[in-house]
Amino acid sequence: MESIVRKTIKLITPQDVKEFCFAASELPRNVSAIVSHNEIRVDAKSILGVLSLNLSEPVILTVTSEDNLNMNRLDHLFKEWEV
């Protein structure tokens, strides 16, 4: 069964984007992490992709996996930017 978790995040500085993308890169390969704003969706592991979004407003992080997601791990990785 597919697991999906959505979090609203706020990235303010380019350093926030860099650290966020590095955190997303720590997710296992079988986990998809997408950041979206309005109709635009980019890979959360892509610094250039995330920088291309309108970061003046919060964005949505969607994490998807075929396996059960470790919620403690997700909270630990992304709590710094969660709104």
N, CA, C and O of each residue as an XYZ file, in Angstrom:
332
protein
N       0.829     -1.181      0.000
C       0.000      0.000      0.000
C       0.877      1.249      0.000
O       1.833      1.341      0.770
N       0.557      2.187     -0.847
C       1.351      3.406     -0.980
C       1.112      4.346      0.198
O      -0.029      4.552      0.614
N       2.187      4.911      0.731
C       2.108      5.890      1.815
C       2.392      7.268      1.250
O       3.341      7.458      0.489
N       1.556      8.232      1.630
C       1.740      9.612      1.168
C       1.668     10.532      2.379
O       0.757     10.434      3.200
N       2.652     11.432      2.474
C       2.679     12.427      3.540
C       2.869     13.794      2.888
O       3.715     13.966      2.011
N       2.072     14.759      3.330
C       2.206     16.134      2.828
C       2.538     17.058      3.993
O       1.960     16.961      5.075
N       3.480     17.952      3.741
C       3.871     18.941      4.739
C       3.961     20.306      4.062
O       4.441     20.418      2.934
N       3.500     21.331      4.753
C       3.663     22.699      4.278
C       4.978     23.216      4.843
O       5.213     23.167      6.050
N       5.830     23.713      3.951
C       7.142     24.182      4.379
C       7.387     25.606      3.881
O       6.755     26.059      2.927
N       8.301     26.292      4.532
C       8.687     27.646      4.144
C      10.206     27.707      4.056
O      10.911     27.471      5.037
N      10.689     28.024      2.872
C      12.129     28.168      2.633
C      12.391     29.644      2.380
O      11.870     30.207      1.418
N      13.192     30.278      3.231
C      13.365     31.729      3.163
C      14.634     32.131      2.425
O      14.601     33.025      1.578
N      15.737     31.492      2.731
C      17.026     31.887      2.150
C      17.545     30.803      1.209
O      17.095     29.659      1.274
N      18.491     31.157      0.333
C      19.130     30.130     -0.491
C      19.796     29.039      0.368
O      19.845     27.877     -0.035
N      20.297     29.410      1.526
C      20.893     28.415      2.435
C      19.831     27.432      2.920
O      20.105     26.240      3.056
N      18.613     27.930      3.182
C      17.498     27.041      3.550
C      17.244     26.031      2.444
O      17.056     24.844      2.712
N      17.236     26.499      1.199
C      16.984     25.617      0.054
C      18.072     24.549     -0.024
O      17.778     23.368     -0.210
N      19.314     24.963      0.118
C      20.440     24.016      0.050
C      20.309     22.950      1.133
O      20.424     21.759      0.846
N      20.069     23.367      2.370
C      19.968     22.425      3.479
C      18.743     21.522      3.329
O      18.799     20.335      3.650
N      17.633     22.090      2.838
C      16.427     21.306      2.611
C      16.676     20.216      1.565
O      16.294     19.063      1.763
N      17.310     20.583      0.464
C      17.590     19.611     -0.604
C      18.553     18.530     -0.124
O      18.401     17.366     -0.495
N      19.536     18.890      0.690
C      20.432     17.890      1.259
C      19.657     16.942      2.178
O      19.904     15.736      2.176
N      18.725     17.482      2.959
C      17.894     16.637      3.830
C      17.042     15.687      2.984
O      16.923     14.506      3.308
N      16.456     16.197      1.907
C      15.640     15.356      1.025
C      16.491     14.254      0.393
O      16.004     13.148      0.155
N      17.742     14.554      0.127
C      18.637     13.570     -0.477
C      18.947     12.414      0.470
O      19.414     11.364      0.027
N      18.697     12.589      1.755
C      18.923     11.522      2.726
C      17.804     10.482      2.722
O      17.931      9.428      3.345
N      16.708     10.778      2.020
C      15.617      9.804      1.937
C      16.061      8.619      1.081
O      16.864      8.790      0.164
N      15.552      7.429      1.367
C      15.906      6.256      0.554
C      15.485      6.442     -0.910
O      14.607      7.250     -1.213
N      16.109      5.702     -1.791
C      15.826      5.805     -3.232
C      14.383      5.455     -3.590
O      13.845      5.961     -4.575
N      13.760      4.595     -2.798
C      12.396      4.187     -3.113
C      11.349      5.188     -2.623
O      10.148      4.934     -2.719
N      11.805      6.318     -2.102
C      10.909      7.360     -1.610
C      10.977      8.560     -2.550
O      12.058      9.067     -2.850
N       9.820      9.000     -3.007
C       9.730     10.168     -3.888
C       9.405     11.395     -3.049
O       8.499     11.364     -2.217
N      10.149     12.478     -3.270
C       9.898     13.737     -2.562
C       9.721     14.841     -3.605
O      10.645     15.158     -4.355
N       8.530     15.414     -3.639
C       8.187     16.445     -4.626
C       7.787     17.719     -3.884
O       7.047     17.664     -2.902
N       8.277     18.866     -4.356
C       7.871     20.158     -3.816
C       7.006     20.817     -4.872
O       7.350     20.828     -6.054
N       5.879     21.367     -4.439
C       4.976     21.992     -5.409
C       4.472     23.333     -4.898
O       4.339     23.569     -3.698
N       4.200     24.196     -5.865
C       3.576     25.493     -5.606
C       2.679     25.784     -6.789
O       3.140     25.855     -7.928
N       1.393     25.954     -6.517
C       0.383     26.090     -7.569
C       0.446     24.849     -8.457
O       0.258     23.738     -7.962
N       0.700     25.006     -9.726
C       0.722     23.864    -10.649
C       2.128     23.352    -10.943
O       2.290     22.410    -11.718
N       3.140     23.955    -10.338
C       4.532     23.589    -10.626
C       5.004     22.573     -9.589
O       4.842     22.769     -8.384
N       5.595     21.476    -10.088
C       6.121     20.407     -9.229
C       7.578     20.138     -9.591
O       7.915     20.003    -10.767
N       8.438     20.061     -8.577
C       9.857     19.774     -8.815
C      10.351     18.743     -7.808
O       9.764     18.564     -6.741
N      11.425     18.079     -8.163
C      12.070     17.109     -7.278
C      12.658     17.860     -6.081
O      13.388     18.835     -6.255
N      12.338     17.404     -4.870
C      12.823     18.063     -3.657
C      14.334     17.944     -3.494
O      14.930     18.676     -2.704
N      14.955     17.035     -4.230
C      16.399     16.857     -4.142
C      17.158     17.772     -5.096
O      18.389     17.772     -5.110
N      16.422     18.559     -5.899
C      17.017     19.440     -6.909
C      17.069     20.883     -6.405
O      16.038     21.542     -6.275
N      18.269     21.358     -6.127
C      18.424     22.736     -5.647
C      17.897     23.720     -6.683
O      17.146     24.634     -6.341
N      18.283     23.546     -7.948
C      17.824     24.471     -8.989
C      16.310     24.389     -9.174
O      15.647     25.404     -9.389
N      15.772     23.179     -9.089
C      14.327     23.025     -9.212
C      13.589     23.773     -8.112
O      12.643     24.509     -8.391
N      14.010     23.593     -6.872
C      13.352     24.256     -5.744
C      13.532     25.767     -5.842
O      12.600     26.515     -5.549
N      14.710     26.228     -6.246
C      14.932     27.670     -6.389
C      14.052     28.283     -7.481
O      13.806     29.489     -7.467
N      13.576     27.470     -8.421
C      12.739     27.993     -9.504
C      11.299     28.255     -9.057
O      10.529     28.879     -9.787
N      10.935     27.785     -7.869
C       9.585     28.008     -7.351
C       9.454     29.394     -6.736
O      10.451     30.042     -6.419
N       8.220     29.837     -6.574
C       7.949     31.092     -5.872
C       8.089     30.820     -4.379
O       7.164     30.294     -3.760
N       9.219     31.168     -3.801
C       9.489     30.853     -2.402
C       9.065     31.971     -1.453
O       9.360     31.917     -0.259
N       8.371     32.989     -1.983
C       7.860     34.034     -1.102
C       6.646     33.537     -0.327
O       6.205     34.181      0.624
N       6.108     32.390     -0.734
C       4.975     31.767     -0.061
C       5.363     30.348      0.338
O       6.289     29.775     -0.236
N       4.665     29.775      1.317
C       4.933     28.370      1.663
C       4.664     27.452      0.470
O       3.833     27.754     -0.387
N       5.372     26.342      0.430
C       5.207     25.341     -0.626
C       4.820     24.014      0.031
O       4.926     23.856      1.248
N       4.373     23.073     -0.786
C       3.932     21.777     -0.277
C       4.972     20.714     -0.612
O       5.358     20.553     -1.770
N       5.416     19.999      0.397
C       6.295     18.838      0.225
C       5.420     17.598      0.268
O       4.692     17.382      1.237
N       5.488     16.779     -0.784
C       4.756     15.516     -0.830
C       5.768     14.383     -0.894
O       6.567     14.302     -1.827
N       5.726     13.513      0.102
C       6.633     12.373      0.175
C       5.802     11.115     -0.047
O       4.803     10.888      0.636
N       6.231     10.295     -1.017
C       5.489      9.098     -1.394
C       6.412      7.890     -1.385
O       7.570      7.971     -1.796
N       5.874      6.758     -0.905
C       6.642      5.524     -0.892
C       5.693      4.340     -1.005
O       4.558      4.388     -0.531
N       6.174      3.277     -1.640
C       5.410      2.028     -1.701
C       5.432      1.325     -0.347
O       4.553      0.517     -0.048
N       6.424      1.632      0.459
C       6.555      1.048      1.793
C       6.017      2.041      2.816
O       5.723      3.188      2.479
N       5.888      1.603      4.056
C       5.474      2.514      5.122
C       6.567      3.551      5.351
O       7.753      3.222      5.389
N       6.159      4.787      5.502
C       7.116      5.866      5.754
C       7.401      5.963      7.249
O       6.507      5.786      8.076
N       8.639      6.241      7.578
C       9.038      6.441      8.965
C       8.744      7.901      9.320
O       9.508      8.801      8.972
N       7.629      8.121     10.016
C       7.196      9.488     10.323
C       8.192     10.217     11.221
O       8.394     11.421     11.065
N       8.817      9.504     12.156
C       9.810     10.154     13.022
C      10.974     10.674     12.193
O      11.486     11.766     12.440
N      11.387      9.889     11.213
C      12.499     10.285     10.347
C      12.110     11.508      9.520
O      12.892     12.451      9.396
N      10.903     11.493      8.955
C      10.436     12.638      8.159
C      10.339     13.892      9.011
O      10.773     14.967      8.596
N       9.770     13.754     10.200
C       9.663     14.916     11.088
C      11.039     15.470     11.438
O      11.240     16.684     11.466
N      11.977     14.576     11.701
C      13.342     14.995     12.043
C      14.009     15.715     10.864
O      14.663     16.740     11.055
N      13.848     15.186      9.659
C      14.503     15.771      8.485
C      13.959     17.150      8.133
O      14.723     18.035      7.747
N      12.638     17.345      8.262
C      12.012     18.547      7.700
C      11.392     19.492      8.724
O      10.767     20.480      8.338
N      11.548     19.214     10.021
C      10.893     20.049     11.036
C      11.363     21.503     11.020
O      10.606     22.405     11.377
N      12.594     21.727     10.612
C      13.162     23.081     10.581
C      12.391     24.017      9.657
O      12.332     25.222      9.899
N      11.801     23.466      8.603
C      11.118     24.295      7.596
C       9.594     24.163      7.633
O       8.892     24.842      6.885
N       9.096     23.307      8.486
C       7.648     23.074      8.529
C       6.924     24.297      9.090
O       7.368     24.920     10.054
N       5.802     24.617      8.459
C       5.005     25.778      8.890
C       3.945     25.303      9.852
O       3.155     26.107     10.346
